Amino acid sequence: MPENKKLVSVIVPVYNEQESLPFLMPRLLSAMEGMNRPFEIIFVNDGSRDNSLRMLYSFHEANPKAVRIIDFNGNFGQHMAIMAGFDHSRGEIVITLDADLQNPPEEIPRIVEKIDAGHDVVGTIRQNRQDPKFRKMASRIVNSITNRITGLQLNDYGCMLRGYRRDIVNIINQSFESTTFIPALAQKFAVNPVEIPVTHSEREHGTSKYSFFRLIRLNFDLMTGFSLYPLQAVTMIGMAVSILSFLFVLFLLLRRLIVGPEAEGVFTLLNINFFLMGITMSCVGIIGEYIGRIYSEVRKRPRYVIRREWDIND
């Protein structure tokens, strides 16, 4: 292989993907070998409870020079699995890829080509998404809101098929946050980012590991981890409600003096009270999200714990 071509590291987080892995490995290996350049594939087993680890070990035995395995002692989440891959990768170009085959490995050479052309972060936009309509609609809404809150310009936060140059990966490795969102974090540090369209396939093997609740939690982490806008919005809402409440009190006082007491106004006051209670609970929840992040950071617990690694010498 030409020595002037940079090493490419592909990081694949794995969590209960025994159905997809037998189909993923041949396609991924073929795509990497087709580029005719040095590469390594790092599988991060994120506490799988099925036969995923056993399959990964068989991949390592068949390709000991190309396949490496990092085995967590529990489930730490997709982004922490990628962070572990970043910490242990050796490539000048680092690619992240999901194991579910919804983003084809055959797109990797296009991402590498963009980085070779001088871009430090290569994002991707899924074309003709093969997801339920509700999920696609929710994704568009979340992407729009998140861009406004964070000040970033990403068209598809949910696609993890992305490429990073080594200097960006090194900066991310220096960010010791207990919770993070890697695509947004990389975009913050990027100097010359670019996004390219990629194909998207329907999931044929296994089931999605992201429930509706986990997607909501992920978006809360994204919004509170990269902007103070929600807190500032809470402050502005509080000020607006206080002013409106003061004006409403003056209105009721004048009405009582002019018209007299009215029993019918009780239900109106009750509705207003419930509305204000809803706003208060929402504001407390947003503040609680930030306090929870502070709590997670001050505990200084390890972001992930590795049980064992299989490298070229194993």
C-alpha positions as MATLAB code, in Angstrom:
seq = 'MPENKKLVSVIVPVYNEQESLPFLMPRLLSAMEGMNRPFEIIFVNDGSRDNSLRMLYSFHEANPKAVRIIDFNGNFGQHMAIMAGFDHSRGEIVITLDADLQNPPEEIPRIVEKIDAGHDVVGTIRQNRQDPKFRKMASRIVNSITNRITGLQLNDYGCMLRGYRRDIVNIINQSFESTTFIPALAQKFAVNPVEIPVTHSEREHGTSKYSFFRLIRLNFDLMTGFSLYPLQAVTMIGMAVSILSFLFVLFLLLRRLIVGPEAEGVFTLLNINFFLMGITMSCVGIIGEYIGRIYSEVRKRPRYVIRREWDIND';
ca = [
       0.000    0.000    0.000;
       1.262    3.530   -0.696;
       2.913    4.925    2.412;
       1.759    8.482    1.730;
      -1.867    7.528    2.255;
      -3.123    8.247    5.757;
      -4.364    5.504    8.059;
      -8.155    5.375    8.329;
      -9.808    4.295   11.587;
     -13.438    3.152   11.508;
     -15.220    3.130   14.865;
     -18.345    0.980   15.191;
     -20.293    1.016   18.498;
     -22.097   -2.286   19.038;
     -25.004   -3.001   21.356;
     -26.957   -6.231   20.856;
     -26.386   -6.354   17.098;
     -25.939  -10.099   16.553;
     -28.441  -10.001   13.677;
     -26.623   -7.242   11.751;
     -22.959   -8.066   12.373;
     -22.672  -11.041    9.960;
     -23.876   -8.772    7.147;
     -21.948   -5.696    8.260;
     -18.441   -7.158    8.413;
     -18.090   -8.383    4.781;
     -19.405   -5.117    3.370;
     -17.292   -2.971    5.682;
     -14.132   -4.971    4.985;
     -14.762   -4.827    1.242;
     -15.278   -1.052    1.339;
     -12.074   -0.486    3.292;
      -9.935   -2.813    1.192;
     -11.268   -1.169   -1.958;
      -9.658    2.158   -0.989;
      -6.179    0.595   -1.197;
      -4.896    2.341    1.903;
      -4.054    1.307    5.493;
      -7.023    0.996    7.831;
      -8.207   -0.336   11.166;
     -11.712   -1.231   12.311;
     -12.439   -0.667   15.999;
     -15.547   -2.375   17.337;
     -16.674   -1.079   20.746;
     -18.908   -3.586   22.513;
     -21.198   -1.431   24.656;
     -22.319   -4.068   27.149;
     -24.098   -6.340   24.662;
     -26.097   -9.164   26.242;
     -26.393  -11.306   23.125;
     -23.694  -13.020   21.035;
     -22.283   -9.774   19.622;
     -18.968  -10.012   21.487;
     -18.407  -13.590   20.368;
     -18.994  -12.551   16.763;
     -16.630   -9.612   17.102;
     -13.931  -11.896   18.432;
     -14.344  -14.158   15.400;
     -13.872  -11.090   13.177;
     -10.692  -10.274   15.084;
      -9.369  -13.817   14.738;
     -10.010  -13.780   10.986;
      -8.442  -10.316   10.528;
      -6.100   -9.705   13.481;
      -4.201   -6.892   11.765;
      -7.300   -4.932   10.799;
      -9.919   -5.573   13.506;
      -9.619   -4.360   17.091;
     -12.166   -4.807   19.896;
     -12.874   -2.691   22.964;
     -15.200   -4.440   25.425;
     -17.040   -2.321   28.015;
     -18.067   -3.837   31.338;
     -21.537   -2.315   30.973;
     -23.753   -0.175   28.778;
     -22.417    3.395   28.667;
     -24.196    4.622   25.553;
     -23.396    5.128   21.900;
     -21.516    8.395   22.304;
     -19.313    7.097   25.097;
     -18.522    4.072   22.922;
     -17.418    6.420   20.152;
     -15.367    8.432   22.653;
     -13.559    5.230   23.647;
     -12.892    4.563   19.979;
     -11.522    8.081   19.588;
      -9.235    7.591   22.586;
      -7.799    4.359   21.170;
      -7.778    5.093   17.443;
      -4.505    5.584   15.576;
      -5.736    6.895   12.234;
      -5.241   10.363   10.807;
      -8.790   10.035    9.490;
     -11.512    8.696   11.815;
     -14.895    7.478   10.615;
     -17.881    6.643   12.830;
     -20.440    4.118   11.645;
     -23.499    2.487   13.202;
     -23.704   -1.303   13.154;
     -27.304   -1.486   11.929;
     -26.416   -1.067    8.211;
     -28.922    1.751    7.724;
     -25.953    3.838    6.592;
     -24.060    1.759    4.000;
     -20.310    1.246    4.626;
     -19.842    1.809    0.889;
     -20.216    5.549    1.568;
     -16.983    5.669    3.597;
     -14.647    6.288    0.591;
     -16.608    9.449   -0.262;
     -16.125   10.771    3.275;
     -12.400    9.973    3.199;
     -12.138   11.744   -0.151;
     -13.606   14.930    1.348;
     -11.148   14.866    4.250;
      -8.259   14.311    1.825;
      -9.542   17.408    0.003;
      -8.964   19.527    3.128;
     -12.150   19.351    5.202;
     -11.683   18.637    8.921;
     -15.229   17.397    9.648;
     -17.479   15.656    7.139;
     -21.129   15.369    8.153;
     -23.770   13.455    6.255;
     -27.419   14.018    5.350;
     -29.591   10.944    4.931;
     -31.421   10.894    1.610;
     -34.803    9.146    1.223;
     -34.851    8.125    4.864;
     -36.383    4.706    5.441;
     -37.862    5.589    8.826;
     -41.495    6.001    9.955;
     -43.091    9.313    8.958;
     -43.513   10.375   12.578;
     -39.807    9.889   13.260;
     -38.796   11.817   10.138;
     -41.118   14.697   10.995;
     -39.890   14.784   14.598;
     -36.292   14.734   13.356;
     -36.861   17.754   11.105;
     -38.447   19.703   13.958;
     -35.651   18.797   16.383;
     -32.954   19.677   13.826;
     -34.497   23.097   13.261;
     -34.988   23.884   16.952;
     -31.525   22.616   17.884;
     -29.828   24.743   15.228;
     -31.584   27.829   16.566;
     -30.699   27.046   20.179;
     -27.077   25.967   19.670;
     -26.176   28.301   16.831;
     -24.897   25.374   14.771;
     -25.790   24.593   11.174;
     -26.249   20.827   10.944;
     -28.914   19.392    8.687;
     -29.022   15.897   10.183;
     -28.018   15.452   13.820;
     -29.146   11.827   13.890;
     -26.817   10.399   11.239;
     -23.666    8.956   12.850;
     -21.876    8.147    9.592;
     -19.320   10.962    9.813;
     -15.654   11.654    9.260;
     -13.152   13.548   11.428;
      -9.571   14.610   10.935;
      -7.104   13.674   13.677;
      -6.733   17.204   15.073;
     -10.502   17.417   15.650;
     -10.499   14.005   17.341;
      -7.653   15.130   19.625;
      -9.620   18.212   20.673;
     -12.709   16.094   21.364;
     -10.580   13.742   23.473;
      -9.584   16.713   25.623;
     -13.230   17.504   26.380;
     -13.895   15.522   29.544;
     -17.664   15.897   29.609;
     -19.655   13.090   31.199;
     -22.419   13.549   28.616;
     -21.927   14.934   25.156;
     -23.126   14.841   21.567;
     -20.175   14.186   19.287;
     -21.432   15.605   15.939;
     -22.311   18.932   17.586;
     -19.064   18.977   19.583;
     -17.009   18.417   16.440;
     -18.937   21.141   14.611;
     -18.001   23.581   17.388;
     -14.303   22.945   16.789;
     -14.363   22.551   13.006;
     -12.711   25.135   10.778;
     -13.682   23.767    7.377;
     -16.681   21.427    7.812;
     -18.820   20.070    5.006;
     -21.944   17.931    4.686;
     -22.605   15.420    1.928;
     -25.741   13.415    1.051;
     -25.613    9.673    1.716;
     -28.022    6.852    1.050;
     -30.173    5.421    3.824;
     -31.535    1.905    4.063;
     -34.354    0.351    6.005;
     -33.231   -1.652    8.992;
     -33.436   -5.294    7.917;
     -31.818   -7.026   10.891;
     -32.568   -6.532   14.574;
     -34.449   -3.643   16.160;
     -33.577   -0.048   16.965;
     -31.990    0.497   20.379;
     -33.286    4.060   20.584;
     -36.721    4.217   22.165;
     -38.815    7.381   21.987;
     -37.797    8.251   25.560;
     -34.085    7.793   24.812;
     -34.376   10.066   21.780;
     -35.966   12.759   23.967;
     -33.185   12.359   26.541;
     -30.561   12.620   23.818;
     -32.058   15.867   22.534;
     -32.184   17.300   26.059;
     -28.462   16.514   26.392;
     -27.822   18.184   23.051;
     -29.711   21.387   23.843;
     -28.499   21.820   27.425;
     -24.942   20.748   26.648;
     -24.277   23.307   23.920;
     -26.302   26.386   24.814;
     -27.623   28.505   27.667;
     -30.576   29.550   25.533;
     -33.136   27.367   27.413;
     -32.126   29.012   30.709;
     -32.291   32.474   29.172;
     -35.689   31.636   27.693;
     -36.913   30.584   31.147;
     -35.761   33.926   32.550;
     -37.527   35.865   29.800;
     -40.717   33.828   30.236;
     -40.631   34.487   33.977;
     -40.247   38.223   33.436;
     -43.046   38.288   30.850;
     -45.417   36.317   33.092;
     -44.626   38.603   36.048;
     -45.422   41.716   34.010;
     -48.637   40.226   32.626;
     -49.666   39.055   36.100;
     -49.110   42.556   37.518;
     -51.187   44.096   34.726;
     -53.914   41.509   35.269;
     -54.025   42.322   39.006;
     -54.473   46.003   38.172;
     -57.248   45.092   35.725;
     -59.078   42.992   38.342;
     -58.688   45.753   40.948;
     -60.181   48.379   38.629;
     -62.951   45.995   37.557;
     -63.850   45.311   41.188;
     -64.032   49.024   41.950;
     -66.149   49.778   38.862;
     -68.309   46.657   38.395;
     -68.123   45.008   41.815;
     -67.275   41.410   42.861;
     -68.184   38.619   40.415;
     -68.419   34.956   41.390;
     -68.224   33.904   37.737;
     -64.580   34.959   37.566;
     -63.457   32.068   39.791;
     -63.180   29.602   36.916;
     -61.190   32.076   34.841;
     -58.764   32.511   37.706;
     -58.481   28.747   38.092;
     -57.617   28.322   34.397;
     -55.022   31.060   34.615;
     -53.599   29.452   37.745;
     -53.247   26.053   36.059;
     -51.584   27.708   33.072;
     -49.059   29.452   35.293;
     -48.426   26.213   37.191;
     -47.644   24.472   33.879;
     -45.154   27.179   32.936;
     -43.572   26.967   36.396;
     -43.153   23.198   36.227;
     -41.622   23.443   32.737;
     -39.173   26.083   33.915;
     -38.223   24.020   36.954;
     -37.671   21.031   34.646;
     -35.325   22.978   32.371;
     -33.350   24.298   35.330;
     -33.260   20.750   36.694;
     -31.673   19.541   33.449;
     -28.791   21.955   33.907;
     -28.423   21.094   37.599;
     -28.395   17.406   36.668;
     -25.560   18.035   34.194;
     -23.612   19.875   36.901;
     -24.204   16.958   39.278;
     -22.940   14.483   36.680;
     -19.817   16.545   36.057;
     -18.822   17.122   39.703;
     -19.021   13.398   40.533;
     -16.019   12.842   38.227;
     -16.961    9.253   37.516;
     -15.286    7.504   34.551;
     -17.166    8.058   31.307;
     -16.699    4.380   30.483;
     -14.938    1.321   31.896;
     -13.104   -1.111   29.620;
     -13.111   -4.757   30.608;
     -10.742   -5.994   27.904;
      -9.204   -5.069   24.580;
      -8.199   -7.211   21.620;
      -5.486   -5.581   19.532;
      -3.072   -6.662   16.809;
      -0.925   -8.543   19.322;
      -3.789  -10.587   20.834;
];
